[in-house]
Amino acid sequence: MPDSSQFILGADLAGQAVTQAMRLTNRHGLVAGATGTGKTVTLQHMAEAFSDAGVAVFAADVKGDLCGLGAVGNPQGKVAERIAGMSWLGHRAHAYPVSLWDVHGQSGHPLRTTLSEMGPLLLGNLLELTDSQQAALYAAFKVADREGLLLLDIKDLKALLAHLKDNPQLLGEDSALMTTGSSQALLRRLATLEQQGAEALFGEPAVQLEDLLRPDADGRGRIHLLDASRLVHEAPKVYATFLLWLLAELFEQLPERGDADKPLLALFFDEAHLLFSGTPKALQDRLEQVVRLIRSKGVGVYFVTQSPSDLPDDVLAQLGLRIQHGLRAFTAKEQKSLKAVADGFRPNPDIDTLSVLTELGIGEALVGTLQDKGTPGMVQRVLIAPPQSRIGPLSDTERAALIAASPLAGRYDKPVDRESAYEMLNARKGGVAQPEQAPATAEQSFADQAGEFLQSAAGQAIKSAVRQAANQFGRQLVRGLMGSLLGGSKRR
């Protein structure tokens, strides 16, 4: 059996183990293939391999069957045959430490963040705002930051917008940006979000990164699964925006680790095309930059999608491990795309990559790993190692038992509604408090940055100003980069 410093993927056609050094698994990766070719089972095996190495995992369970990680496997048929052919694997059917999460709190621990932590850029992306509406949102966040109004949930932001409508003088020179039309549009978008049930995402207690990174009692990495079976279909923008926020939080909060023998966390982004579909160019540029830099923080990001063409070229270029399940090509356009996929691997003289792509069976894949020096290895045809946990979903009873036995049980289940903008503004009715003078700090505050942003917007067309502001923020890969608040507006 290969040593623990190796990440085991499966076996080549000669029955030899195909591995990648665990220390290189923070170089990100891609799992692609047509529906029904075995991507989910590959994902399950990879999550197990990370957990066995003591690496935490966060993954979206889009189909609802990845949660089988929490139950003991019962291999039969072809799966059992494959296990028998990989005796060196040391396969032992057992369950893995799994924590289940659900934005709605029905099939897992409630998953929440706050509006203040998400910030105006990501929130604007979630609400699909126009440039003028985005400028108005920045103006509102600027006032909230200056006045110490904590924005935790949607009712806080709605209360703030109503307060600014009644007290436009609080906006100062930015008052022209908060037009009646922009304010009403923001309220309509927030109402739509509530109708989708997405308001459950915002509030407290908000998820703590240390809970995601904490290992299980036996030293294995805990596997955190977000039930996204409803979310992806009913509110795909909420799903994508939460994952973007999580990536930004990890980038900001985790320290530099340099070269390490293994990552801290592996993120699996299923339906990865949703992260880039309809995303503003400024935000997409920042996302690509964070993906490039976050590996030094010990985070490996794995995109799961049907075709590599679903991802921007700049992101594809950063993916070290490539696992490509079978693809089908019936039209000239699909055949051209197929050739591009084949060309993305380092050629192997023993394999006709283009032909094999259409021949791969279920559980087979073309794999390109990284060699010890970090250079791409030649493509190999690989039989993916079967998982040791159950292939298939948990029953409702099993899911409930897993949630009850979780070390996080009770920590996030009951919502907390502490004093924030909604309560503070209700208390102020009848008089408007004067803004407090914020103390000077060595780091430029969010209000200062937003002020510069809005001043530039006031002098020219809104669209041009938003673009300039995005370029200005792009120099800082912190909360401001991904749209979260800087300085004092963090969780407190």
ChimeraX attribute file (.defattr): number of C-alpha atoms within 10 A of each C-alpha:
attribute: neighborCount
match mode: 1-to-1
recipient: residues
	/A:1	10
	/A:2	13
	/A:3	8
	/A:4	12
	/A:5	14
	/A:6	18
	/A:7	22
	/A:8	23
	/A:9	22
	/A:10	26
	/A:11	22
	/A:12	18
	/A:13	11
	/A:14	7
	/A:15	14
	/A:16	12
	/A:17	21
	/A:18	22
	/A:19	17
	/A:20	21
	/A:21	20
	/A:22	20
	/A:23	18
	/A:24	25
	/A:25	28
	/A:26	28
	/A:27	24
	/A:28	25
	/A:29	24
	/A:30	26
	/A:31	26
	/A:32	26
	/A:33	22
	/A:34	15
	/A:35	13
	/A:36	12
	/A:37	21
	/A:38	20
	/A:39	27
	/A:40	22
	/A:41	21
	/A:42	23
	/A:43	19
	/A:44	22
	/A:45	23
	/A:46	22
	/A:47	28
	/A:48	25
	/A:49	22
	/A:50	25
	/A:51	24
	/A:52	18
	/A:53	19
	/A:54	22
	/A:55	25
	/A:56	25
	/A:57	25
	/A:58	21
	/A:59	22
	/A:60	24
	/A:61	22
	/A:62	20
	/A:63	16
	/A:64	17
	/A:65	18
	/A:66	25
	/A:67	28
	/A:68	24
	/A:69	27
	/A:70	22
	/A:71	23
	/A:72	17
	/A:73	19
	/A:74	14
	/A:75	18
	/A:76	10
	/A:77	7
	/A:78	9
	/A:79	16
	/A:80	12
	/A:81	11
	/A:82	19
	/A:83	20
	/A:84	13
	/A:85	13
	/A:86	19
	/A:87	11
	/A:88	13
	/A:89	17
	/A:90	12
	/A:91	14
	/A:92	12
	/A:93	14
	/A:94	15
	/A:95	17
	/A:96	23
	/A:97	20
	/A:98	24
	/A:99	24
	/A:100	24
	/A:101	23
	/A:102	21
	/A:103	26
	/A:104	19
	/A:105	18
	/A:106	12
	/A:107	16
	/A:108	22
	/A:109	26
	/A:110	24
	/A:111	24
	/A:112	25
	/A:113	23
	/A:114	22
	/A:115	23
	/A:116	25
	/A:117	24
	/A:118	28
	/A:119	25
	/A:120	25
	/A:121	25
	/A:122	22
	/A:123	23
	/A:124	23
	/A:125	20
	/A:126	21
	/A:127	20
	/A:128	17
	/A:129	19
	/A:130	15
	/A:131	17
	/A:132	20
	/A:133	23
	/A:134	24
	/A:135	28
	/A:136	25
	/A:137	24
	/A:138	25
	/A:139	27
	/A:140	24
	/A:141	27
	/A:142	23
	/A:143	21
	/A:144	20
	/A:145	24
	/A:146	19
	/A:147	17
	/A:148	17
	/A:149	22
	/A:150	27
	/A:151	29
	/A:152	26
	/A:153	23
	/A:154	23
	/A:155	18
	/A:156	21
	/A:157	25
	/A:158	19
	/A:159	18
	/A:160	23
	/A:161	22
	/A:162	15
	/A:163	18
	/A:164	19
	/A:165	18
	/A:166	11
	/A:167	13
	/A:168	17
	/A:169	11
	/A:170	20
	/A:171	17
	/A:172	10
	/A:173	14
	/A:174	22
	/A:175	18
	/A:176	13
	/A:177	24
	/A:178	23
	/A:179	15
	/A:180	11
	/A:181	12
	/A:182	19
	/A:183	20
	/A:184	16
	/A:185	15
	/A:186	23
	/A:187	17
	/A:188	13
	/A:189	16
	/A:190	20
	/A:191	16
	/A:192	14
	/A:193	18
	/A:194	13
	/A:195	10
	/A:196	14
	/A:197	15
	/A:198	21
	/A:199	20
	/A:200	21
	/A:201	23
	/A:202	22
	/A:203	23
	/A:204	22
	/A:205	20
	/A:206	19
	/A:207	18
	/A:208	13
	/A:209	13
	/A:210	8
	/A:211	12
	/A:212	17
	/A:213	19
	/A:214	16
	/A:215	19
	/A:216	17
	/A:217	10
	/A:218	10
	/A:219	13
	/A:220	20
	/A:221	29
	/A:222	29
	/A:223	29
	/A:224	23
	/A:225	23
	/A:226	26
	/A:227	27
	/A:228	22
	/A:229	15
	/A:230	16
	/A:231	21
	/A:232	20
	/A:233	11
	/A:234	14
	/A:235	16
	/A:236	17
	/A:237	22
	/A:238	23
	/A:239	24
	/A:240	24
	/A:241	21
	/A:242	22
	/A:243	19
	/A:244	19
	/A:245	21
	/A:246	16
	/A:247	19
	/A:248	25
	/A:249	19
	/A:250	17
	/A:251	23
	/A:252	17
	/A:253	12
	/A:254	15
	/A:255	12
	/A:256	13
	/A:257	13
	/A:258	10
	/A:259	14
	/A:260	14
	/A:261	14
	/A:262	22
	/A:263	25
	/A:264	23
	/A:265	27
	/A:266	25
	/A:267	23
	/A:268	26
	/A:269	24
	/A:270	26
	/A:271	18
	/A:272	21
	/A:273	20
	/A:274	20
	/A:275	23
	/A:276	16
	/A:277	13
	/A:278	12
	/A:279	19
	/A:280	13
	/A:281	12
	/A:282	19
	/A:283	20
	/A:284	18
	/A:285	16
	/A:286	21
	/A:287	21
	/A:288	16
	/A:289	15
	/A:290	21
	/A:291	21
	/A:292	18
	/A:293	15
	/A:294	23
	/A:295	24
	/A:296	19
	/A:297	22
	/A:298	28
	/A:299	28
	/A:300	24
	/A:301	24
	/A:302	25
	/A:303	24
	/A:304	25
	/A:305	23
	/A:306	21
	/A:307	21
	/A:308	25
	/A:309	15
	/A:310	19
	/A:311	20
	/A:312	13
	/A:313	11
	/A:314	13
	/A:315	19
	/A:316	19
	/A:317	11
	/A:318	15
	/A:319	22
	/A:320	22
	/A:321	22
	/A:322	25
	/A:323	24
	/A:324	29
	/A:325	32
	/A:326	25
	/A:327	22
	/A:328	13
	/A:329	14
	/A:330	7
	/A:331	9
	/A:332	9
	/A:333	9
	/A:334	13
	/A:335	15
	/A:336	11
	/A:337	17
	/A:338	22
	/A:339	15
	/A:340	14
	/A:341	18
	/A:342	19
	/A:343	12
	/A:344	15
	/A:345	20
	/A:346	17
	/A:347	16
	/A:348	13
	/A:349	9
	/A:350	9
	/A:351	14
	/A:352	12
	/A:353	23
	/A:354	15
	/A:355	12
	/A:356	17
	/A:357	24
	/A:358	14
	/A:359	14
	/A:360	19
	/A:361	15
	/A:362	15
	/A:363	22
	/A:364	25
	/A:365	31
	/A:366	24
	/A:367	26
	/A:368	26
	/A:369	27
	/A:370	20
	/A:371	15
	/A:372	13
	/A:373	8
	/A:374	14
	/A:375	11
	/A:376	16
	/A:377	19
	/A:378	17
	/A:379	24
	/A:380	23
	/A:381	24
	/A:382	26
	/A:383	24
	/A:384	28
	/A:385	25
	/A:386	25
	/A:387	29
	/A:388	25
	/A:389	24
	/A:390	25
	/A:391	23
	/A:392	17
	/A:393	17
	/A:394	19
	/A:395	11
	/A:396	10
	/A:397	8
	/A:398	14
	/A:399	20
	/A:400	15
	/A:401	11
	/A:402	20
	/A:403	19
	/A:404	14
	/A:405	11
	/A:406	14
	/A:407	14
	/A:408	14
	/A:409	14
	/A:410	11
	/A:411	12
	/A:412	19
	/A:413	16
	/A:414	12
	/A:415	14
	/A:416	11
	/A:417	12
	/A:418	12
	/A:419	13
	/A:420	16
	/A:421	23
	/A:422	22
	/A:423	16
	/A:424	16
	/A:425	18
	/A:426	11
	/A:427	10
	/A:428	11
	/A:429	10
	/A:430	7
	/A:431	9
	/A:432	12
	/A:433	11
	/A:434	8
	/A:435	12
	/A:436	9
	/A:437	8
	/A:438	13
	/A:439	6
	/A:440	8
	/A:441	8
	/A:442	5
	/A:443	8
	/A:444	11
	/A:445	21
	/A:446	21
	/A:447	21
	/A:448	13
	/A:449	17
	/A:450	23
	/A:451	18
	/A:452	14
	/A:453	22
	/A:454	23
	/A:455	15
	/A:456	17
	/A:457	22
	/A:458	17
	/A:459	9
	/A:460	10
	/A:461	12
	/A:462	20
	/A:463	14
	/A:464	12
	/A:465	21
	/A:466	20
	/A:467	15
	/A:468	16
	/A:469	19
	/A:470	21
	/A:471	15
	/A:472	14
	/A:473	20
	/A:474	18
	/A:475	11
	/A:476	12
	/A:477	17
	/A:478	19
	/A:479	24
	/A:480	24
	/A:481	26
	/A:482	30
	/A:483	24
	/A:484	25
	/A:485	27
	/A:486	21
	/A:487	16
	/A:488	14
	/A:489	21
	/A:490	15
	/A:491	15
	/A:492	5
